[in-house]
Amino acid sequence: QVQLVESGGGLVQAGGSLRLSCAASGRTFSSYSMNWFRQAPGKEREFVATISWDGRTTVYGDSVKGRFAIVRDNAKNTVYLQMNSLKPEDTAVYYCNANIGPGYWGQGTQVTVSS
């Protein structure tokens, strides 16, 4: 079992920044990769970013490349999503996901970007 808790969402103006956090507990955090996804109202869940267990490999969705950065701190059992140059189309509920077993999801955190 893995428990995930996201935080850091909120309301920000276009061009601003936010940093999301996802704290994990349960299984050994450094043994699995982590993902961020997002879902806007009326849209399908969209892949945002992934990071390998050791933090050395990252992959980003096309819509966030060059603006977002995923990092992890295995000592703190936490993965972060640094979001810069935010756009209104980034408005969504952001979820972290653990790549282990059946896959585990957090409850999500709302990000709203105003124009």
PASEBA-1860 file (N, C-alpha, C; in nm, 3 decimals):
! residues 115
1> QVQLVESG> 0.083/-0.120/0.000/0.000/0.000/0.000/0.086/0.125/0.000 ~ 0.044/0.224/-0.076/0.110/0.353/-0.080/0.004/0.460/-0.061 ~ 0.031/0.554/0.026/-0.059/0.667/0.045/0.010/0.792/-0.008 ~ -0.066/0.871/-0.083/-0.013/0.992/-0.146/-0.099/1.111/-0.108 ~ -0.034/1.220/-0.069/-0.107/1.341/-0.032/-0.045/1.459/-0.106 ~ -0.123/1.521/-0.195/-0.077/1.639/-0.268/-0.108/1.766/-0.191 ~ -0.028/1.867/-0.217/-0.052/2.000/-0.160/0.015/2.103/-0.249 ~ -0.019/2.230/-0.223/0.046/2.339/-0.294/-0.036/2.403/-0.403
9> GGLVQAGG> -0.154/2.350/-0.430/-0.237/2.412/-0.533/-0.293/2.545/-0.486 ~ -0.357/2.615/-0.579/-0.415/2.743/-0.545/-0.449/2.824/-0.667 ~ -0.475/2.953/-0.644/-0.510/3.046/-0.750/-0.389/3.134/-0.780 ~ -0.354/3.145/-0.907/-0.237/3.225/-0.948/-0.269/3.294/-1.079 ~ -0.209/3.409/-1.101/-0.228/3.480/-1.227/-0.143/3.419/-1.337 ~ -0.186/3.435/-1.458/-0.108/3.388/-1.572/0.033/3.446/-1.565 ~ 0.130/3.361/-1.595/0.270/3.400/-1.587/0.334/3.371/-1.453 ~ 0.253/3.336/-1.356/0.304/3.309/-1.223/0.354/3.167/-1.207
17> SLRLSCAA> 0.390/3.134/-1.083/0.448/3.003/-1.053/0.381/2.941/-0.931 ~ 0.383/2.810/-0.927/0.340/2.733/-0.812/0.428/2.611/-0.800 ~ 0.442/2.562/-0.679/0.511/2.435/-0.658/0.418/2.339/-0.585 ~ 0.391/2.228/-0.651/0.310/2.123/-0.591/0.400/2.022/-0.521 ~ 0.348/1.965/-0.415/0.419/1.860/-0.342/0.330/1.737/-0.333 ~ 0.394/1.622/-0.330/0.323/1.496/-0.311/0.403/1.414/-0.211 ~ 0.348/1.397/-0.094/0.415/1.321/0.012/0.365/1.177/0.009 ~ 0.459/1.084/0.010/0.425/0.942/0.001/0.457/0.871/0.131
25> SGRTFSSY> 0.380/0.770/0.161/0.407/0.684/0.276/0.365/0.542/0.240 ~ 0.421/0.447/0.312/0.387/0.309/0.285/0.509/0.232/0.239 ~ 0.517/0.208/0.109/0.629/0.132/0.054/0.753/0.220/0.042 ~ 0.867/0.159/0.022/0.993/0.232/0.010/0.987/0.328/-0.108 ~ 0.989/0.456/-0.080/0.966/0.557/-0.182/1.068/0.550/-0.294 ~ 1.192/0.520/-0.260/1.298/0.521/-0.360/1.297/0.399/-0.451 ~ 1.198/0.314/-0.439/1.192/0.193/-0.520/1.102/0.206/-0.641 ~ 1.036/0.319/-0.660/0.943/0.331/-0.772/0.944/0.472/-0.830
33> SMNWFRQA> 0.906/0.478/-0.957/0.896/0.607/-1.025/0.763/0.673/-0.988 ~ 0.758/0.803/-1.014/0.641/0.882/-0.979/0.596/0.965/-1.099 ~ 0.467/0.990/-1.105/0.410/1.070/-1.213/0.324/1.182/-1.158 ~ 0.308/1.284/-1.241/0.204/1.385/-1.220/0.109/1.379/-1.342 ~ -0.019/1.383/-1.313/-0.122/1.395/-1.415/-0.210/1.514/-1.379 ~ -0.293/1.554/-1.473/-0.390/1.659/-1.443/-0.518/1.632/-1.519 ~ -0.625/1.688/-1.467/-0.755/1.672/-1.532/-0.833/1.802/-1.521 ~ -0.864/1.858/-1.637/-0.945/1.979/-1.643/-1.092/1.940/-1.657
41> PGKEREFV> -1.183/2.028/-1.618/-1.326/1.997/-1.628/-1.365/1.958/-1.769 ~ -1.433/1.845/-1.782/-1.482/1.801/-1.911/-1.378/1.739/-2.002 ~ -1.255/1.722/-1.949/-1.147/1.665/-2.030/-1.094/1.538/-1.966 ~ -1.022/1.460/-2.048/-0.961/1.338/-1.997/-0.838/1.372/-1.914 ~ -0.801/1.277/-1.829/-0.680/1.295/-1.750/-0.559/1.299/-1.844 ~ -0.469/1.392/-1.820/-0.355/1.418/-1.908/-0.224/1.395/-1.834 ~ -0.131/1.328/-1.901/0.002/1.308/-1.845/0.077/1.440/-1.841 ~ 0.141/1.467/-1.729/0.219/1.590/-1.713/0.370/1.561/-1.709
49> ATISWDGR> 0.411/1.471/-1.619/0.554/1.445/-1.604/0.575/1.316/-1.528 ~ 0.693/1.256/-1.549/0.733/1.138/-1.474/0.878/1.151/-1.433 ~ 0.914/1.086/-1.324/1.052/1.087/-1.277/1.088/0.947/-1.230 ~ 1.208/0.903/-1.264/1.253/0.770/-1.226/1.278/0.761/-1.076 ~ 1.300/0.639/-1.029/1.315/0.618/-0.885/1.432/0.696/-0.827 ~ 1.538/0.714/-0.908/1.657/0.783/-0.860/1.662/0.930/-0.900 ~ 1.560/0.975/-0.969/1.554/1.115/-1.008/1.636/1.151/-1.130 ~ 1.701/1.054/-1.190/1.792/1.085/-1.301/1.720/1.101/-1.434
57> TTVYGDSV> 1.604/1.041/-1.447/1.532/1.045/-1.574/1.397/1.111/-1.556 ~ 1.370/1.209/-1.639/1.241/1.277/-1.637/1.185/1.285/-1.779 ~ 1.055/1.281/-1.788/0.985/1.295/-1.915/0.867/1.388/-1.892 ~ 0.839/1.473/-1.991/0.733/1.571/-1.976/0.633/1.562/-2.091 ~ 0.509/1.598/-2.060/0.411/1.612/-2.165/0.442/1.733/-2.251 ~ 0.402/1.728/-2.375/0.437/1.835/-2.468/0.385/1.971/-2.422 ~ 0.272/1.973/-2.358/0.211/2.101/-2.321/0.283/2.171/-2.206 ~ 0.371/2.102/-2.136/0.439/2.163/-2.021/0.590/2.168/-2.036
65> KGRFAIVR> 0.643/2.113/-2.142/0.788/2.112/-2.162/0.845/2.252/-2.158 ~ 0.954/2.266/-2.085/1.020/2.395/-2.075/0.961/2.488/-1.970 ~ 0.846/2.451/-1.913/0.781/2.536/-1.812/0.773/2.467/-1.676 ~ 0.756/2.337/-1.676/0.740/2.260/-1.552/0.866/2.176/-1.528 ~ 0.890/2.147/-1.401/1.002/2.059/-1.364/0.958/1.966/-1.252 ~ 0.986/1.839/-1.270/0.956/1.739/-1.167/1.086/1.699/-1.100 ~ 1.085/1.699/-0.969/1.202/1.658/-0.891/1.152/1.575/-0.773 ~ 1.243/1.500/-0.714/1.205/1.421/-0.597/1.314/1.428/-0.492
73> DNAKNTVY> 1.271/1.412/-0.369/1.362/1.406/-0.255/1.332/1.275/-0.183 ~ 1.414/1.176/-0.209/1.386/1.044/-0.151/1.404/1.043/0.000 ~ 1.484/1.133/0.051/1.501/1.142/0.197/1.374/1.191/0.264 ~ 1.294/1.269/0.190/1.170/1.324/0.244/1.046/1.252/0.191 ~ 1.066/1.149/0.109/0.954/1.075/0.050/0.857/1.168/-0.022 ~ 0.912/1.262/-0.096/0.828/1.363/-0.159/0.872/1.387/-0.303 ~ 0.774/1.407/-0.389/0.799/1.449/-0.526/0.735/1.586/-0.544 ~ 0.800/1.669/-0.622/0.755/1.806/-0.643/0.729/1.832/-0.791
81> LQMNSLKP> 0.640/1.926/-0.816/0.619/1.974/-0.952/0.629/2.127/-0.948 ~ 0.739/2.178/-0.999/0.759/2.322/-1.008/0.696/2.370/-1.138 ~ 0.600/2.460/-1.128/0.527/2.506/-1.245/0.552/2.655/-1.264 ~ 0.613/2.689/-1.376/0.645/2.828/-1.408/0.571/2.871/-1.534 ~ 0.566/3.000/-1.553/0.499/3.057/-1.672/0.361/2.996/-1.693 ~ 0.284/2.994/-1.587/0.154/2.929/-1.592/0.059/3.000/-1.686 ~ -0.025/2.920/-1.749/-0.124/2.968/-1.845/-0.264/2.928/-1.798 ~ -0.365/2.999/-1.842/-0.502/2.960/-1.804/-0.534/2.815/-1.839
89> EDTAVYYC> -0.476/2.766/-1.947/-0.503/2.627/-1.987/-0.436/2.525/-1.897 ~ -0.356/2.569/-1.802/-0.299/2.479/-1.702/-0.396/2.454/-1.587 ~ -0.508/2.525/-1.587/-0.607/2.507/-1.482/-0.660/2.364/-1.484 ~ -0.650/2.296/-1.369/-0.689/2.156/-1.360/-0.671/2.109/-1.217 ~ -0.720/1.989/-1.191/-0.684/1.919/-1.068/-0.560/1.836/-1.099 ~ -0.458/1.852/-1.019/-0.331/1.782/-1.039/-0.321/1.665/-0.942 ~ -0.283/1.550/-0.998/-0.274/1.428/-0.920/-0.132/1.370/-0.929 ~ -0.082/1.319/-0.819/0.041/1.240/-0.828/0.002/1.093/-0.828
97> NANIGPGY> 0.092/1.015/-0.886/0.066/0.873/-0.909/0.194/0.796/-0.886 ~ 0.185/0.685/-0.816/0.300/0.600/-0.788/0.299/0.479/-0.880 ~ 0.412/0.457/-0.947/0.425/0.344/-1.039/0.470/0.220/-0.962 ~ 0.380/0.162/-0.888/0.409/0.040/-0.815/0.279/-0.035/-0.794 ~ 0.288/-0.169/-0.805/0.169/-0.249/-0.787/0.059/-0.206/-0.882 ~ -0.062/-0.193/-0.831/-0.175/-0.153/-0.915/-0.174/-0.006/-0.953 ~ -0.078/0.069/-0.896/-0.075/0.214/-0.916/-0.158/0.281/-0.808 ~ -0.103/0.385/-0.752/-0.172/0.456/-0.644/-0.184/0.603/-0.681
105> WGQGTQVT> -0.293/0.664/-0.635/-0.324/0.803/-0.668/-0.350/0.883/-0.541 ~ -0.311/1.009/-0.546/-0.349/1.100/-0.440/-0.490/1.153/-0.466 ~ -0.533/1.242/-0.376/-0.669/1.295/-0.385/-0.679/1.413/-0.481 ~ -0.564/1.467/-0.519/-0.561/1.578/-0.613/-0.556/1.713/-0.544 ~ -0.500/1.811/-0.614/-0.496/1.948/-0.566/-0.533/2.041/-0.681 ~ -0.618/2.137/-0.653/-0.670/2.224/-0.758/-0.572/2.337/-0.789 ~ -0.545/2.356/-0.917/-0.466/2.468/-0.964/-0.554/2.550/-1.058 ~ -0.566/2.678/-1.028/-0.645/2.767/-1.111/-0.559/2.885/-1.154
113> VSS> -0.550/2.905/-1.284/-0.470/3.013/-1.340/-0.563/3.114/-1.405 ~ -0.562/3.235/-1.354/-0.649/3.339/-1.407/-0.578/3.419/-1.515 ~ -0.654/3.467/-1.611/-0.595/3.543/-1.722/-0.589/3.692/-1.691
END
